């Protein structure tokens, strides 16, 4: 391949050895995963729980628990992330790759005001002054459509609603203008009306910043709205990868078909 | 609309004085402690008596309203009120300084060990284990032999021992905190090292630390009393609450006021500290707003 993708994952495997060293208790979370994300593209990863969707995200950012064994290669803009020294990884995390977590309540520090959490990222990476960083944080709050940003900025996470917290998470991920955003089930913890708003916001932000998005979810409806391409995962492997429309209209793999069939449809009596 | 959004208008930090009204216990306990501290600082200078001059014609007088000695005198005829106030001064000073040392060292040590994990954690916590197994009394005796009986030595001795508990508790908390998602979120944002410990780990330990710190203050006061009892603490004729109680206990049957007065004061101080800690934890937690 002449032009390398933004993120190129090759034969990635993750396994957790059993505590006693025997083969019986070991868990193979990922097994030979190949995934590419091009710049500006949105790739959706779907699959049932335990299929290894989140494990991919965690291994990209070096968040796997210390007992996990990682094999294969994860290349981001040509540099190898697997086994990268922590010091260099810390320069990439937050500034060039950012992540949005599933549950914004537990992913925000309860003792920090919104503005402090938001401005932490540019302060760590850009070396911005406190003032400049807070200014930037306020801009981001406005960008993610938070009403009364001045007031909200001085509040604590528990004082906000769930949808607002997820907006804060998105603002936090976007503040350093990363090239790649990882989203781990960004709408699962929210109720349906808020889900739609958050998806619209993600779409809008992607259009504005041109960042690539790696979206992990078990909700086929969510990926259908956002993703350019979809990867279907099962038992730690990507069983099918295809363009969004192609996958919905002509699923190739048996598992994809059953996944699509499992989606409830609203049928009105004729 | 207005009624719902009102409580969040002012930032939480600025609302602390206002929220104090919801916790009358803190106000009461705090003002009692402040009163004792101020009295022990001011009153001895105003009183005609001092803590060291014996008055052999006034030995072991019981408390009385007339005659100048409100709380009576001790077996050497010294005014008990003044001696108790001096005792408060010494005990409070030791309590605050030693607790401060132990909280600062313990929290940092425990937070670093817990967050770093692995070999760093093992090394740091085994150090704590070793220090834990050093017997306290011989340690203090060796210190006094090396440096003589000095007040600052007590700060060091007590501080050196009492941070170990805090370090263990904080380490355990930090271990579980490390698994929380917002720590992962901070790591993903590129936060690391001192900033992670200072801004994400330690503030979330606040509740445990405050409770434990206020439990440490009484322990430290009792520690000091114990050392004074062994003759390792403050040097006579100066007295701490601990040494006053020790002296009073030996003469308890003939002159109960010599025990009762300093014991009551000590009990009041300890009770107030406990109460204060409980209230402060609630007050400083942004999630528990009245």
Interface residues (C-beta under 8 A of the other chain):
Chain A: X61 X63 X66 X86 X90 X91 X92 X93 X94 X95 X98 X99 X101 X103 X106 X107 X108 X109 X110 X111 X112 X113 X116 X120 X121 X124 X125 X151 X154 X155 X156 X158 X159 X169 X172
Chain B: X8 X9 X11 X12 X117 X118 X180 X181 X182 X184 X185 X186 X187 X188 X189 X190 X191 X192 X195 X199 X200 X203 X204 X206 X286 X287
